[in-house]
Amino acid sequence: MLINKAYQFRIYPTEEQKILINKCIGSSRFVYNYYLDKKKTEYNENNKNISLSDMKKDLKKLYVEYPWLKEVDSVCLRNSLEDLDKSFINFFNGYGYPKFKSKNYKDTYRTTCIRSSYKSKSYSNIELDLENKEIKLPKLGKIKIRGYRNKKKFTGKIFNATIKKVGYKYYVSLSVEEEIEEKPFSLGYPIGIDLGVKNIVVTSDGYKYKIEEKITRQEKRIKGLQRGFSRCKRCSKNSYKIKMKIKIAYQKIRNMRKYLIHEITTKIVKENDLIAVETLKVKDMITKKENKKNHLSKYISNNSFNEVIRQIEYKSLWNNKKLIKVNTYFPSSKKCSRCGNINKKISDLRIRKWECSKCGNKNDRDINASINILEEGIELYYKRLLKN
Ligand SMILES: [Zn+2]
């Protein structure tokens, strides 16, 4: 079975390579903004749309006007036009109007893998060498990488590479296709999981996984840096330094969160065969008090939940496990997992432990919910099995 996968590595470019990467980033942004402006004017003045192929043709003229564009990877400039085209498609589907890209907003560029072969020799402009910890990228040549220590060989097919700069650090993420072996599925160990704010994952066998505590320390560091930043003179060398540090700290948090979620999802998928999870509406998950406190926590939790489900989904696929999504309207937290009685009183999220009014069972809110999710998941699994 062929699967799509993404690899992210930290890269260690030389000073020369750094300059070229920065040029690629800057030129991608320039091309994006240039055509966004052009599309805007053309639309306002002549009520006309400039198509992607028109932009690509026009790009050739731009090289004459701005010869420095020739220095960079030409593929990334065309990709930039594709991104712009995509953001207009999104706009027509109801999302916001495309914005101009500002410096320091998102320092990335994307290049595409081009392959060719001649007389049984094959050539590719992007090559990943895990053994020697190197990557070959268009125009840049070979760069040292770090990551995936346990993987020694790469056999997949690379589609594209996104080069990213965060503060002083550089990363590359590869979008690839890889072949995996298929094995028959057996329902050996099923598990139900409940997603929450305090404990990101609670399983039906009683495990509670936390990640936020570990992240709080980094967040405190950012707060300290931000205070320092506000005391600095604007645009001074020092303020720039602090800004960079803040960016790196944010990236660290994102990486930490991802890494911690990976640890949890890998364990869950490894130890179980069927994983039942609730597809949820996050607005119900956060108490009113927390909601007032900040909007950001809601956003982060939302992202984390999606990340947990996303990771379990693809890891299940890779390992012949099954993910069953249970409907949101299923009353997982109000139902007593022992007798099935619906306890309406416990809708309040502050109630963490409750006693069933019918059978008297003492329920932990999250564990009880995950057991219910597990039962619902198994039922759904058999129903689907019977249908086929
Ligand atoms: Zn009960």
Residues whose N, C-alpha, C, O or C-beta is under 5 A from the ligand:
A	BS01	ZN	C336 R338 C339 G340 N341 C356 K358 C359 G360 N361
